[in-house]
C-alpha cells in the first residue's frame, strides 16, 4: 500500500473548495435542473482540481488518478472538519 501523499494546507483547502463546489453544483443540477451557471461551476471545480496533477504527472493515467485523488482528499478534508467541529461541541 502506498504512503499518503503529503499536501500543504493551502492545497488541501483548495481541493476542499473544489470538491464542495462540485458537490454543490451537482446537487443544484439534480434539484433545479440544468443551468449554465451550475455547469460552469462544475467545470471550474474539476479544472481546479486537475491543475496540480497535470503539472506533476507523467501520463494521462496519472492525471486521471491524481484528479480523483485530489477530489477525494477534498471530500475527506470537508468530512474531517465537520466531525472535528461536532466533536468539539461535545468535549
N, C-alpha and C positions, 0 to 999 in steps of 0.2 A: 504494500500500500504506500502511496506517495505521501510525502510530507505536505502539510498545509502551506499554501503559497502565502508568503509574507507580503502584506499590502499596507501602505501608510493609512493613517486615519482619514486623511483627505480623500484618498482613493476609495476607501470603504464607504465614506459618506456620499461620494459621487455615485458609486454603484447603488447605494440605498435609494438615492434620489431617482436614479433611472428606473430601478425596479418599482418604486412607488408610483412613478408617473406611468409606467407600463400597466400596472395593475389598475390604477385609477381610470385610465383611458379605456382599458378593456371592459371594466365594469360599466362605464358610461355608455360604451357602444352596445353592450348587451341590454341595458335598461332603456336607453333613449333612441337607439338606432344609430346608423352611420352618419357621421358628420365630418366635414373636412378638418375641423379643429381637433377632434379626437384622433383621427387618422394621423394628422401631423404630429400630435403628441406621442403617439406610439412609434412613429418613425424616428423622432428625435431621441426618444429613450433608448431604442435599440441601437441607433447610431452612436449615442454617447457611451453606451456600454461596450461597443465594438472598437472604439478608437484605441484603447490601450492594448488589447490583444493583437490588433493589426500591427501596431508599432513594434511589438516584441516577439512576433511569431515567425515560424519558418515556413509554414504551408497553410493551405486552405483548411485542413482538418484542425490544425492548432487554432486558427481564427474562430472556427465554429465552436470548438470545445471551450476556448477562452471566453467567448461571449456568453455561453450558457453558464460557465463557472462564475463570471462576474455578476450575472443576474441572480444566480442562486446565492452568491455571497451577499449581495444586497438585500435579498429577502431574509436571509438569516440574520443580518445586522438589524433589520427592522423588528423581527420577532424577538431578538435578544434585547433590544431597547424596551419593547413593550413588557416583556417578562421581568426585566430588572426594575421597571417603574412599578409594576404590580407588587413585586417582592419588597420594594422599598416602602410601600404603603403598609405592609403587614409586619415589618420588622422593627 
